[in-house]
Amino acid sequence: MEMIRLTIDFGLLILIWLVQVIIYPTFREVVPEKFQVYHRRYTGQISWFVVPLMFGQLGLHGYELYVNINPMNLIIAVLILIAWLVTFGLSVPCHSKLAKHGYDLAVINRLVWTNWLRTIAWTGIVILDILLVDFPALEV
């Protein structure tokens, strides 16, 4: 199960860094007249990757927390909670505004800046995963 967890967490790490460094900043460069079509295509396609990974992560870490409550698993659970809260409390509303109204530089900038919270959370999860693999004694 450890390899599945690492694979899912690492998948989210790669995905979030691609979104943070390449995809969201590129939103600024899309021609405003074509933005809604581009955005609709992006959100439809990215969901096929994000949704299974997020639910897989939630399920696996939830199970691990249930069977082995320890400080590291609790920290990871908090980071997952942060990622979910940012996703549905900040990112989804930004995407909804962009889908409804089209190109809006202020909303795109908000999306880029608030996405750093998810980027940091998912990066932290992978760092803790690696520490748990390399130093199992941390799993007290």
ABEGO torsion letter per residue (X at the ends): XAAAAAAAAAAAAAAAAAAAAAAAAAAAABBAAAAAAAAAAAAAAAAAAAAAAAAAAAAAAAAAAAABBBAAAAAAAAAAAAAAAAAAAAAAAAAAAAAAAEBBAAAAAAAAAAAAAAAAAAAAAAAAAAAAAABAAAAX
